[in-house]
Amino acid sequence: MTGWAELITSSDTEYLHALDAYDWEHCYEALGCPTDKVTMERTIIKVTPSKIEFRHLGLLNRGYAVRQIWEAEKTWYGSAASILNPLGKRHPA
């Protein structure tokens, strides 16, 4: 995956929404951490993809190429790169 990364901290308004998408309880259980309350000490990385590559030999059996590529419209991430990168908020992933 290639794209733009944004660090989301507890001071950001979308932090709690990101925790819901992240499924933090399941991850905390796997790490042996307590799951009785939401932690506000973690930083979450949000990636907005510009290109995703998927490779799987099983695709051949279904009549597809082994390598599948999705790319965002260049006008979208080209403008996002020029607008958001100077702010220092997002960086190439």
C-alpha positions as CSV (number, residue, x, y, z in Angstrom):
1,M,0.0,0.0,0.0
2,T,1.2,3.5,-0.8
3,G,-0.5,6.6,0.4
4,W,-0.6,9.4,2.9
5,A,-0.3,8.8,6.6
6,E,-1.8,10.9,9.4
7,L,-1.0,10.5,13.1
8,I,-4.1,10.6,15.2
9,T,-3.7,11.3,18.9
10,S,-6.1,11.5,21.7
11,S,-6.4,15.3,21.2
12,D,-7.8,14.8,17.7
13,T,-11.6,14.8,17.3
14,E,-11.7,11.6,15.4
15,Y,-9.6,9.6,17.9
16,L,-12.6,7.7,19.5
17,H,-14.0,6.9,16.0
18,A,-10.6,5.6,15.0
19,L,-10.5,3.4,18.1
20,D,-13.8,1.8,17.1
21,A,-12.4,1.0,13.6
22,Y,-9.2,-0.3,15.1
23,D,-10.9,-2.9,17.3
24,W,-8.6,-2.0,20.2
25,E,-10.2,-4.4,22.6
26,H,-9.2,-7.5,20.6
27,C,-5.7,-6.2,20.2
28,Y,-5.4,-5.4,23.9
29,E,-6.5,-8.9,24.8
30,A,-3.8,-10.4,22.5
31,L,-1.2,-8.2,24.2
32,G,-2.4,-9.1,27.7
33,C,-3.4,-5.5,28.4
34,P,-6.6,-4.6,30.5
35,T,-9.6,-3.9,28.3
36,D,-11.9,-2.4,30.9
37,K,-11.3,1.2,29.7
38,V,-10.2,3.1,26.6
39,T,-6.6,4.2,26.7
40,M,-5.8,7.7,25.5
41,E,-2.1,7.1,25.3
42,R,-1.9,5.4,21.9
43,T,-1.2,7.1,18.6
44,I,-3.1,5.7,15.6
45,I,-1.8,5.9,12.1
46,K,-4.5,6.6,9.5
47,V,-3.5,5.8,5.9
48,T,-5.3,7.3,2.9
49,P,-4.3,5.0,0.1
50,S,-3.1,6.2,-3.3
51,K,-2.2,2.7,-4.5
52,I,-3.0,-0.8,-3.3
53,E,-1.3,-4.0,-4.7
54,F,-2.7,-7.4,-3.9
55,R,-0.9,-10.6,-4.9
56,H,-2.3,-14.1,-4.5
57,L,-1.7,-17.3,-6.5
58,G,-5.3,-18.4,-5.7
59,L,-6.6,-15.7,-8.1
60,L,-5.4,-17.8,-11.0
61,N,-7.9,-20.5,-10.2
62,R,-10.6,-17.9,-10.5
63,G,-9.4,-16.6,-13.8
64,Y,-7.8,-13.4,-12.5
65,A,-4.2,-12.2,-12.7
66,V,-2.0,-13.0,-9.7
67,R,-1.3,-9.3,-9.2
68,Q,-4.2,-6.8,-8.8
69,I,-3.6,-3.1,-8.6
70,W,-5.9,-0.3,-7.5
71,E,-4.9,3.3,-7.9
72,A,-6.7,6.4,-6.8
73,E,-7.3,9.1,-9.4
74,K,-4.1,11.1,-9.7
75,T,-6.0,14.3,-9.5
76,W,-7.2,13.3,-6.0
77,Y,-3.9,12.3,-4.3
78,G,-1.9,14.8,-6.4
79,S,-3.8,17.7,-5.0
80,A,-3.9,16.1,-1.5
81,A,-0.1,15.8,-1.6
82,S,0.4,19.5,-2.5
83,I,-2.1,20.8,0.0
84,L,-1.5,18.6,3.0
85,N,2.2,17.8,2.9
86,P,3.4,21.4,3.6
87,L,1.3,21.4,6.8
88,G,3.4,18.6,8.2
89,K,0.3,16.7,9.2
90,R,0.5,13.9,6.6
91,H,3.6,12.2,5.2
92,P,4.1,9.7,2.4
93,A,3.6,6.2,3.8
